[in-house]
């Protein structure tokens, strides 16, 4: 085990999430490495400091009582304010089913140029789901889909076959976005449609990988090997992230 | 089952976790009054979803709802979908096209870090100063004591991301406490 590995694993170790064998190896390394010993001790001290009971907030006295009133289980006072409506009015169109999983909306760093594109990408995704808008070339065979783009766009996107991983190809279409023609590859995972938008982006472009959740959809974007990618789906974030890993795995 | 039965079952199952719910809401919103509003909203939603609750981990189930209620509340408050800072997530190795980022050096004067750690006010400030996605995993792990699996469920991230985000959050906290004013770390290997 080297220091890089040790520094990564010591977090899991102090959280008791490391398997015994790795933990043993880690401790053997730490014992003979001064830098890692210091790092480990600092970590323990940080963790211990965060155990201070003063850092744990307790619910104010009246809160439990007020909740019970709304539930109607507080017999000391009859309350007419039952939970028929949410206390904070939700904007129209926010589906409750979406709330649990997808109410998180992530910030775009100041000065980023990605604010509008997220909304645009979602619009494009939604539009594609309407009848006859999903694919220009419908085929699960990448040897059919990839050449179809040859005469229609001036770049050659990689088209992966991810069928055995559970993400079969559905087809492709041209997508007009950000003042240029892009490639949209359509994949499916169970009943969820994934749109993968691809266009050339030079090395000088913004390389940041970002993820967003908005309007009931998950969106990932990244730059790799000269291309900008956007993946949009109503598929849950972990499985969509898995898809992005597969797309970007070294061939 | 009648409504009263449901309410009674709900109360018995979830009121014991009120402190956890409030603690998370308070750390996320950083305000007492807002935290109470968020907890009220979370319990209202939890009650509405209670029929779909599968017996298991009531606290994690509730904390997930609290977390989502916080982000809904934040979104409404700011009016636009511009919210918390997102960790650009350097974890997936396949994205590291440049050289591996070196591990940050431990703070130069360990004594000063340990001194700062002794001062709970500074620790509280340090934790409160972290970006939302760092702060939430820290609170769930260090204060609520959730396992990585539970954190992954509540925060809706893969378990591998839980570990690496905790690692970054802890480093950030240590750097902030030791007085290295570097601002929020941004993954610059991308």
Interface residues (C-beta under 8 A of the other chain):
Chain A: X3 X4 X7 X8 X11 X12 X15 X17 X35 X38 X39 X41 X42 X43 X45 X46 X47 X48 X49 X50 X51 X52 X54 X55 X56 X57 X58 X59 X60 X63 X64 X66 X67 X68 X70 X71 X72 X73 X83 X86 X87 X88 X90 X91 X94 X96 X99 X100 X101 X103 X104 X105 X106 X107 X108 X109 X115 X207 X208 X209 X210 X211 X214 X222 X223 X224 X236 X237 X238 X241 X245 X248 X249 X250
Chain B: X3 X4 X7 X8 X10 X11 X15 X18 X19 X21 X22 X23 X26 X27 X32 X35 X36 X37 X39 X40 X41 X43 X44 X45 X47 X48 X49 X64 X65 X67 X68 X69 X71 X72 X73 X75 X76 X81 X82 X83 X84 X85 X86 X88 X89 X92 X94 X95 X97 X100 X103 X106 X107 X110 X113 X114 X117 X118 X120 X123 X124 X127 X133 X138 X141 X142 X143 X147 X148 X156 X157 X158 X163 X164 X166 X167 X170 X173 X174 X186 X187 X190
